[in-house]
Amino acid sequence: MPIRPGPLVLTVLLVAALNGCTTKPADEESGSTTHLTIRTCPGEPVPSELTVTCHQIEVEGASISAAVLHAPNPTGNPVLFLHGGPGGRAVVDRYRWLTPRSELLDTHDVVLVDQRGGGDSTPSMNCPEMRHPDAEETALAGDRACRDRLIKSGIDPASVNVERIAIDLVVVRQALGIDHWHLHGVSFGSRVALELMRRDEPAIVSAVLDSVVPPDVDETAELPHGILAALQTLEGHCTHDGSCPSGVIEPLREVLNRLEAGPIVVQVDDRSFKVDDTAFLAATVDALGRPGGPALLPEALGMAIANRLAEAMAMLISAETTTVNSARNAVSGSKAPSYANTGDTLAEGVWVAVTCGDQLPGMSFEPTNVNDPIYRAEHNRWVALRARCAAWQVPPTAHSTRLPVSSPVPTLILAGDLDPITPSSWARSVARHLNDSTIVTSPRWTHAPSTWNPCAIHLMVRFLASGERPSGSSPEC
């Protein structure tokens, strides 16, 4: 998931994998020098007939955790899965590829990597100090506390950025003895995939970019338009089927105006927090980005209009957990086994470092439409981000990483018109610079469809296995 700062970030962590027997890579068997060591797979074991090898790979200033899910009879080059975030994880969540087993594992090994600072890679940039932002002062105090702790322990937050992550992945590829691989980048992972295409192009056979994040995007200028476009798509669906007779856009504007005039403290489960217009819009966007969010949002807005804000917030927040299991079941056609998903799903320090170092320098912070409550609430979120980045003092990264990527690598780009996190317009922006790309969009897809939608998954697998693409811009499954 790309960059959605705010008090109610429900970052989509799009990951996968497995646990099992280990086998030595060819370069280790030959006795040649390698950065790689075999280790026990972290997290809960997942029963599977497949072999999985887990590794720790030494790179400059860090140790990267990786897992290889071995297909029984691979017919193609391995596929590197690039998770979302920034600061997400992949290795401990390998069950997502195995229960049910991904169709991709019929033909390809899948490589999972916890990017620098996150997941099971070390040093960790998890920030428990930042997890209770009940007020702006508390949130910024937590940011400063985490930054100070990391620096005192010798961890420079500026050491994690898109360019550094891409350099690490080149070392991972070489350490695993892989000459060529495919890329499957989702949300923020697509940003990393593009940087890999920029610096390691000869090693890349093809790429799938799902919910793509352009390196040159000004999110402060473009995301408000993208949020409104996704809401308009949702309103078209739900007014047609009768589930939202009053639409969703005007009710949302009414709620945002109320909350701007008077924020409300609500309690959801055991947590109390203040909800203003910015916090409610953030929860709305995060919910709409989930597989089941479009179905929940009209009802949640109805609750908010009826002054049942706590219930509305509980429903929006529930979209994070309830839709994960339903999406997995939809892919498998039956109820999938449940495995523990313990530990930190997001390394907050990585999220801040990449957001402030890589993204902030390209942002204009100019209000785009102060008369629209949706635009106003979104702009206030970016103002809060600027304060957060000031607390972290992460310097800007190289301007070259914020330039569009030109590449001849065959690329399939997937986008959803219901996606308010990485708007479908971004797919067209990225494709303009790629020599051999195909865009597929759907008015029924929201964020990261290749991780939950059976049609998008099938398109992804077909493209990586054979290069097959749909003949038009709409899904053909």
Buried (B, 14 or more C-beta within 10 A) or exposed (E): BBBBBBBBBBBBBBBBBBBBEBBEBEBBEEEEEBBBEEBEBBBEEBEBEBBBBBBBBBBEBBBBBBBBBBBEEBEBBBBBBBBBBBBBBBBBBBBBBBBBBBBBBBBBBBBBBBBBBBBBBBBBBBBEBBEEBEEEEEBBBBBBBBBEBBEEEEBEBBBBBBBBBBBBBBBBBBBBBBEEBBBBBBBBBBBBBBBBBBBBEEBBBBBBBBBBBBBEBBBBBBBBBBBBBBBEBBBBBBBEEEBBEBBBBEBBBBBBEBBBEEBBEBEBEEEEBBBBBBBBBBBBBBBBBBBBBBBBBBBBBBBBBEEBBBBBBBBBBBBBEBBBEBBBEBBBEEEBEEBEBEEBBBBBBBBBBBBBBBBBBBBEEEBBBEEBBBBBBBBBBBEBBBEBBEBBEBEBBEEEBBEBBEBEBBBBBBBBBBBBBBBBBBBBBBBEBBEEBBBBBBEBBBBBBBBBBBBBBBBBBBBBBEEEBBEEEEBEE
